[in-house]
Amino acid sequence: GAFREGLRKAGPRLLEPIMRVEVITPEEHLGDVIGDLNSRRGQVNSFGDKPGGLKVVDAFVPLAEMFQYVSTLRGMSKGR
């Protein structure tokens, strides 16, 4: 019917919640953090320096991919 035709013409898209994530990590774990965010369908926007040899990574990641992230991050950075 008309509803299905209208829906088809509208070109619907499925959207999902996206989280802005800021991760602060020691420099030696920067590659691991960026790789993990990418594997979670994340988009790294920027990364920069923090005092004490730390790096900050700013990214957008789908919410569905962020469950258990804190545990994974602790494992990668050995709690640092």
N, C-alpha and C positions, 0 to 999 in steps of 0.2 A: 503494500500500500504506500500511501503518501509519506508515512512516517519513515519507512525504510529508505525510500528514495531521498528524502531530505537528509537523513543520517549519512547516506552514501555520498551525497554531494557536499556535505559539510567537511568531510575528511577528518573524522575524529582522531584524537591522539590520546594515548594513555600517559598520564603524568605521574611522577612519583616524588615524594619529599626528598629534598636535597639539603644536606647539612654543610655549613661552612666549618671547617676544621682547622685549628691552629695547633701544630705539634712542635714542641721545643725539645730538642734532642742533642746529645753530644755529637760533635762533628763526625766521629768515626762511625756513627749509625745513620748518617744522613741518607746514604744510598739505599739502605735497607728500608727506611721509613718511606722514601719516595717510591720505591719499588712496590711496597705493600699497598700504599694508597692507589697506585696505578692498577694493581691487580684487583682492587675493590671498585673498579670503574671510576676512580677519582680523577679529577682534573686539578693538577698542581698549578696554582696561579703564580706563586712567587716563593722564594726562600731567601733568607738573609741571615745576618750575624746577630748574636746576642753576646753580652759580656760573659767571660769565663769559658770561651771556646765552644759555646753552644750555638746551634743553628735553629732557626724558626722556619717552619714550612706552613704555608697557607694554601688550603685546597678546598674544593667542593666535592663531596662524596655522597652518593645515594644513601639515605637512612638505612635501607635494608641491608647494606653492606657493612654497617658500622657496629652491629651487634658483636659483642666479645672483642671489640677492637682494643680496649684498654689492656686486657689480658695478653693479647698478641703483642702489643707495643711493649709491655713490660718484659716479655720474653725476649724480644729482639734487642732491647737495650739493657738487658740484665738489671732492670729496675731503676735505671738512671734516666 
